[in-house]
Amino acid sequence: MKLENKIAVVTGVSRGIGLATVHALLEQGAKVAGWGRTAPEVQHANFEFVECDVRRADSVQVAYDHTVEHFDGQVSVLVNNAGLGRSATLEDQDLDEWHLMFDTNVHGLFYCTRLVVPGMKEMGEGHIINISSIAGTTGIEQMSAYCATKHAVRGISHSLYKEVRDYGVKVTCIYPGSVQTNFFDNIDSVTVNDNMMRPEDIASTILHCLESHANYHHVDIEVRPLMPKGRKQV
């Protein structure tokens, strides 16, 4: 897809992968709507911040309506990036945090995606990028709730791409390993470090998928840091 003048929506844009993706899209000439609860420090003629809580279907509807009206067109790209994680054993998992993760990581993705699909099918072009995690392909001790949400993202992605592929619409699910973001702020067992991937690395992968040939479809992409514990000495 040629991204110049295409309308793109990115959720969770205040920092990290979302913010890096906004910058990457703007550099390619896209018109970008950033949906989130906190505005990023982005000053660009083609950027519109839209206050949105993806956990609420009514908030997502308002954000969508504002986006298509502001940019006067249908959404060609959706990057479902908004997400969070909390660490706990299953038996100790706080109920409110369980619901918070599902409301954000799963229900929010559903609320956003269901609104853009009809327009993409009508245009015969579109690309939905879902940010899962390696937690969406395996189990991780003391992260059962988060793993469950990211497995759900994988299942939604795999089902949806089969529903929309014949309309010329792509769905790509990306499974990052550890990334230098604020995701780990609430996980005491992990400290952000330079051996993790950078947010702009994930953004570059997103861009690569979006700019691929119309008949070339990335379904699943797993990315990890090459040396998560640093370089070994010979």
C-alpha positions as CSV (number, residue, x, y, z in Angstrom):
1,M,0.0,0.0,0.0
2,K,1.2,3.5,-0.8
3,L,0.7,5.4,2.4
4,E,0.8,8.9,1.1
5,N,-2.5,10.6,2.0
6,K,-4.0,7.4,3.4
7,I,-5.9,7.7,6.7
8,A,-4.3,5.7,9.5
9,V,-5.5,5.2,13.1
10,V,-3.1,4.2,15.8
11,T,-4.3,3.4,19.3
12,G,-2.2,3.9,22.5
13,V,-0.2,6.8,21.0
14,S,1.2,8.6,24.1
15,R,4.6,6.8,24.0
16,G,6.3,3.5,23.1
17,I,5.4,1.5,20.0
18,G,2.3,3.7,19.3
19,L,4.2,6.9,19.3
20,A,7.0,5.4,17.1
21,T,4.4,4.1,14.7
22,V,2.8,7.6,14.4
23,H,6.2,9.1,13.5
24,A,6.9,6.4,10.9
25,L,3.5,6.8,9.2
26,L,3.8,10.6,9.1
27,E,7.2,10.3,7.5
28,Q,5.5,8.3,4.7
29,G,2.9,11.0,4.1
30,A,-0.1,9.3,5.9
31,K,-2.8,11.2,7.7
32,V,-2.7,9.9,11.2
33,A,-5.3,9.9,13.9
34,G,-3.9,9.0,17.3
35,W,-6.5,7.6,19.6
36,G,-5.6,7.5,23.3
37,R,-6.3,8.9,26.8
38,T,-3.1,11.0,26.8
39,A,-1.9,13.2,24.0
40,P,1.6,12.6,22.6
41,E,4.0,15.4,21.9
42,V,3.5,15.4,18.2
43,Q,3.2,18.6,16.1
44,H,2.4,17.8,12.5
45,A,-0.2,19.1,10.0
46,N,-1.2,15.5,9.2
47,F,-1.7,14.4,12.8
48,E,-4.9,14.6,14.8
49,F,-5.0,13.5,18.4
50,V,-8.4,12.1,19.4
51,E,-9.1,11.5,23.0
52,C,-10.4,7.9,23.3
53,D,-10.8,5.2,25.9
54,V,-10.7,2.0,23.9
55,R,-12.3,0.1,26.8
56,R,-15.6,1.9,26.0
57,A,-17.5,1.2,22.8
58,D,-19.2,4.7,22.9
59,S,-15.8,6.4,23.2
60,V,-14.4,4.5,20.2
61,Q,-17.5,5.3,18.2
62,V,-17.0,9.0,18.9
63,A,-13.3,8.8,18.0
64,Y,-14.1,7.0,14.7
65,D,-16.8,9.5,13.7
66,H,-14.4,12.4,14.4
67,T,-11.6,10.8,12.4
68,V,-13.5,10.1,9.2
69,E,-15.1,13.6,9.4
70,H,-11.8,15.4,10.1
71,F,-9.9,13.7,7.4
72,D,-12.9,13.4,5.1
73,G,-12.4,9.7,4.1
74,Q,-12.4,6.1,5.2
75,V,-9.7,4.6,7.4
76,S,-7.2,2.5,5.4
77,V,-4.9,1.5,8.2
78,L,-5.6,0.5,11.8
79,V,-2.9,-0.3,14.3
80,N,-4.4,-1.8,17.4
81,N,-1.5,-1.1,19.8
82,A,-3.2,0.0,23.0
83,G,-2.6,-2.6,25.7
84,L,-1.3,-3.3,29.2
85,G,-0.2,-6.1,31.4
86,R,-0.2,-7.0,35.1
87,S,1.7,-9.7,36.9
88,A,0.1,-12.2,39.3
89,T,-0.4,-15.9,39.9
90,L,-3.9,-17.0,38.7
91,E,-5.1,-17.6,42.3
92,D,-3.9,-14.1,43.4
93,Q,-5.1,-12.2,40.3
94,D,-7.0,-9.1,41.2
95,L,-10.4,-9.2,39.6
96,D,-10.4,-5.5,38.6
97,E,-7.0,-5.9,36.9
98,W,-8.2,-9.0,35.1
99,H,-11.1,-7.1,33.7
100,L,-8.9,-4.1,32.9
101,M,-6.6,-6.2,30.8
102,F,-9.4,-7.9,28.9
103,D,-11.3,-4.6,28.4
104,T,-8.2,-2.9,27.0
105,N,-6.4,-5.7,25.1
106,V,-9.3,-7.6,23.7
107,H,-12.6,-5.6,23.9
108,G,-10.8,-2.4,22.8
109,L,-9.3,-4.1,19.8
110,F,-12.8,-5.5,18.9
111,Y,-14.5,-2.1,19.3
112,C,-11.9,-0.4,17.0
113,T,-11.7,-3.1,14.4
114,R,-15.5,-3.6,13.8
115,L,-15.9,0.1,12.8
116,V,-13.1,0.2,10.2
117,V,-13.8,-3.1,8.4
118,P,-16.9,-2.1,6.4
119,G,-15.1,0.9,4.9
120,M,-12.0,-1.1,4.0
121,K,-14.1,-3.8,2.3
122,E,-15.9,-1.1,0.4
123,M,-12.6,0.5,-0.8
124,G,-11.2,-2.9,-1.6
125,E,-8.1,-2.0,0.4
126,G,-7.1,-1.8,4.0
127,H,-4.7,-3.2,6.6
128,I,-5.2,-4.0,10.3
129,I,-2.2,-4.5,12.4
130,N,-2.7,-6.2,15.8
131,I,0.0,-6.0,18.3
132,S,0.0,-9.2,20.3
133,S,3.1,-10.5,22.1
134,I,5.2,-13.7,22.5
135,A,2.7,-14.1,25.4
136,G,0.2,-14.8,22.7
137,T,2.0,-17.9,21.6
138,T,3.0,-19.4,24.9
139,G,2.3,-19.4,28.6
140,I,4.3,-17.3,31.0
141,E,4.5,-17.9,34.7
142,Q,2.6,-15.3,36.7
143,M,1.2,-13.7,33.5
144,S,-1.8,-15.9,32.9
145,A,-4.3,-13.1,32.5
146,Y,-2.1,-11.2,30.1
147,C,-1.3,-14.3,28.1
148,A,-5.0,-15.0,27.8
149,T,-5.6,-11.6,26.3
150,K,-2.8,-11.9,23.8
151,H,-3.9,-15.4,22.8
152,A,-7.3,-13.8,22.2
153,V,-5.7,-11.2,19.9
154,R,-4.1,-14.0,18.0
155,G,-7.4,-15.9,17.6
156,I,-9.2,-12.7,16.5
157,S,-6.5,-11.9,14.0
158,H,-6.5,-15.4,12.4
159,S,-10.3,-15.5,12.1
160,L,-10.6,-12.0,10.8
161,Y,-8.0,-12.3,8.0
162,K,-9.9,-15.3,6.6
163,E,-13.1,-13.2,6.7
164,V,-11.7,-10.2,4.8
165,R,-8.8,-11.4,2.6
166,D,-11.0,-11.8,-0.5
167,Y,-12.0,-8.2,-0.2
168,G,-8.4,-7.0,-0.5
169,V,-8.1,-6.3,3.2
170,K,-5.1,-7.6,5.2
171,V,-4.8,-8.5,8.9
172,T,-1.3,-8.9,10.4
173,C,-0.6,-10.0,14.0
174,I,2.8,-9.1,15.4
175,Y,4.3,-10.9,18.4
176,P,7.1,-8.8,19.9
177,G,9.4,-10.0,22.6
178,S,10.7,-7.5,25.2
179,V,10.6,-3.9,24.0
180,Q,11.9,-0.8,25.8
181,T,8.5,0.7,26.8
182,N,6.5,1.6,29.8
183,F,4.8,-1.8,29.7
184,F,7.2,-3.0,32.4
185,D,6.4,-0.1,34.8
186,N,4.0,-2.4,36.7
187,I,6.0,-5.6,36.5
188,D,8.5,-5.7,39.3
189,S,10.4,-8.7,38.0
190,V,11.6,-7.0,34.8
191,T,13.7,-3.9,34.3
192,V,13.8,-2.1,31.0
193,N,17.3,-2.3,29.5
194,D,19.3,-1.7,26.3
195,N,19.2,-5.4,25.4
196,M,15.5,-5.1,24.6
197,M,14.2,-4.0,21.2
198,R,13.4,-0.4,20.5
199,P,9.9,0.9,19.8
200,E,11.1,2.2,16.4
201,D,12.2,-1.4,15.5
202,I,8.5,-2.5,15.9
203,A,7.4,0.5,14.0
204,S,9.7,-0.4,11.1
205,T,8.2,-3.9,10.9
206,I,4.7,-2.4,10.8
207,L,5.7,-0.1,8.0
208,H,7.3,-3.0,6.1
209,C,4.0,-4.9,6.3
210,L,1.9,-1.9,5.3
211,E,4.0,-1.1,2.2
212,S,4.1,-4.6,0.8
213,H,2.6,-5.6,-2.5
214,A,-1.2,-5.8,-2.5
215,N,-1.2,-9.6,-3.0
216,Y,1.6,-10.2,-0.4
217,H,0.2,-10.8,3.1
218,H,2.1,-11.0,6.3
219,V,-0.2,-13.0,8.6
220,D,2.1,-13.6,11.7
221,I,5.4,-12.0,12.5
222,E,7.3,-12.9,15.7
223,V,10.2,-10.5,16.6
224,R,12.7,-10.8,19.4
225,P,15.8,-9.1,20.6
226,L,18.9,-10.9,19.2
227,M,20.9,-10.8,22.4
228,P,18.4,-10.4,25.2
229,K,21.1,-11.0,27.9
230,G,23.8,-9.1,26.0
231,R,26.6,-10.3,23.8
232,K,28.5,-13.4,25.0
233,Q,32.3,-13.2,25.1
234,V,34.4,-15.7,23.2
